[in-house]
Amino acid sequence: MTLAWAEFAAVWTLLAANILSPGPNVLNTVATAMGSGRGAGLGAATGVGIGISFWCLGMSLGMAALFAAVPAARTLLTLAAVTLLGWFALRYLRSGIGGLHRHGLTGDPRSLPAGRAGMTAGRAFWRSVSVSLANPKALTTWLAILGIFPLARAGAGDIALLWAGAAAIAVAIHGGYALVFSTQAAARLYLRAAPLVNAGVGLFFLWFAVRIAAPLWP
């Protein structure tokens, strides 16, 4: 490993904030756990980890090859990361503030995902992998992440550690969702907190965008 732990921590924190926020992967895990139990929910959580592993390795190796061929691409990707983080921040802030304005902390009962019954752990795993790989949020997330990760200085061990950490974070967070939000009452509680979660994630992304953009200014 050639990179400092702080450089991994920044990426993993950003990834964890994005994984925590409501999206296709979260709703799939919650719906699976509600309808088919915690075993299937944990299968779905493992599938998210595998899906994120594919995104991490594919994007990391692809961008490493691009940086080697076109060194200026690093600066362009950093600018793209700032833009994407700013867009994430506005989207999450708008969702959080809008949710609080419309429903307060009672949540919108219509947004409660229907339980997905009859799923074995194996079926839930493969469904979750497919949802993760088809999630457009994943592409923009990894573009933003690799805009702040010093990929040009990273060795094979660094990429392996980035991959292992990303997968572990995804499985841990979604495993927590599967264990806790496996009933409708718990899912409703989560939906009540969703606007606050979105608003908090939006503020975090805004701060991160400003932090990354600061060195780019003369």
N, C-alpha and C positions, 0 to 999 in steps of 0.2 A: 504494500500500500504506500503510495507516494503523496497522497493528499491529506490535509489536516481534517480532523474529525468535525471541525466547525463547518467545513464546506459540505459535508454529508448532512449535518444536522439542519442546515438551512433548507436543503432540498427535501429532506424527510418531513420537516415541519410544514412546508408548503403543500406537500403531497397529502399529509394527514388532514390538513384543513379542508382540502378539496374533497377527500374521501368522506369526511364527516358530513359534508353538506348534502342535502337531499338531491337525488338524481336517479337515473335509470338503474344503476347498480344497487343503490340503497333500497329503492322501492321493490326491486326484485327480491332482494334478501329478506326484507320485512314481510312481503306477501308470501314468500315460500315458507318462512318460519310460522306465520299465522295459520296458513292452511294445512301444512304438512308436518309441523312439529320442529323441534329444535335440531334433530338429526339432519333433516333435509336442509334446514337453515344453515347449519354448519357446512354441509356440502356446498351450498351456494356461496358461503363465505370463502371456502377454499378455491372455488372456481374464480372468484374475483381476484384472488392472489395470483393465480395462474395467468389470467388475462392481463393483469398489470405487468407480470413478468415478461410476457411477449412484447408489450408496448415498450417497456424499459429497455430490453435488449435490442429490439429492432431499431428504435429511435437512436439509442446510444451508439450502436455500431454503425448505423447509417450516417449519423452526423459526424462521427469520428473520421469516416472516410471522406466526407465532404470537406471538413476542416483541413485535412491533409492535402486535398487537391486545390482548395480555394481558401487560403488563410483569412481573407477578408470576410468570409461567411460568418465568422465568429461575431464580428461587430454587428452584422446585419441580424443575426439571431438574437443578440442582446436587445437590439431595438425592437424586434418582434416580441420578445419576452415582456418588455416594458408595456408595449401596446396591449398584449393579451392580458397581462395582469390588471391593467387599468380597465379593460373591458370586463374581466371577471368581477372586479370590485364594483363597477356600476351595476352589473347584472344582479349580483347578490344583494347589494344595498337596496336596489329597487324592489327586488323580491321580498326582502325582509321588511322594509318600511311599508310596502304595499300590503303585505300580509297582516301587519299590525294595524294598519289603517282600516282594513276591511273586516277583520275578524278579532282583533285584539289578541288576547292570549287564550281564546276559546278554541282556536283552530277551525279549519274548514272541514266539516264532516264528509263533504263530497270528495275530498282528496285522500280519504282513507283507502289504501289499496285493498282490493278484494283478495282474500286468502286464496292461495294457489294449492288446491287439495290434490292428493294422490301422487305426490312427488317423492320418489325415493331419494336417498342421498346422492346416488350416482346420477340420476336424471337431473337433479337440482344442480349438481356440479357442472355438467355439460351445458345446461341451459345458461348458467351464470357465466361460463367461459364465453359463450356466443354473445351474450349481452355486453360483456366487457369489450370484446373485440370489435363489436359494431357500434360502440358508444362514441359519438363524435366528440364528446367532451374530453375523451382520453387523448386524442391527437393534439388539441390545443393545450391541454395540460402539460403534455410532455414537451411540446415546443417551448412553453414558458419555463419549464424546469431546466431544460438543457441550455436555455439562454443564461442561466445563472450558475450552472455547474461547470467547473473548469475542465471540460472534456478534453481539450487539447493537451492538458498536462496529465491526464488520467491514464493509468496503466490497466492491464487486464485485471489485476486484483482490485483496483478501484471500481471498475465497472461491475465486477462480480459482487462487491460489497454494496454498491448502489442498488443492484438488482435484488440481492437478498433482503436488504432493509426495506425496499419498497414492497416486496411481496409480503414480508412479515407484518408490516404496518397495515396493509390491506386486509390480510386474514384476521389480524387482531381486532380491528375496528368492526369489520363485518361479522366476525364471530361474536363480538359483544352485542351487535344488533340482533343476531339470531337468538342469543340466549335471553336477552332482556325484552325485546319487542316481538315476542312470539304470541301475544294475545292482543285482542282488539283494544282493550283498555290501555295497555302499554303503548300501542301504536298511536292511539289518540293523544296520549301524553306527549309523545314525540312530535306529533304534528302541531301541538300547541307551542312547543318550543322551537319549531322550525323557523319562524320569522326571526327570532332572536339569534338562532344559529347562523342564518343567512346574513343578517346584518353584521354580526361579529366577524364572519369570514370575509365579508366585503371590506370592512375596515382593515383587516389584516392584509388582504391583497393590495389595498391602496397604499398602505405603509410600505409593503415590500416593493411595489413599483417605484415609489419615490426613492427608496434606498438604492435600487439598482440603477436608476436613471441619474442619480447625483454625480457619479464619476464621469459620466458622458459629457457633462457640461464643462466648458473651458473655465 
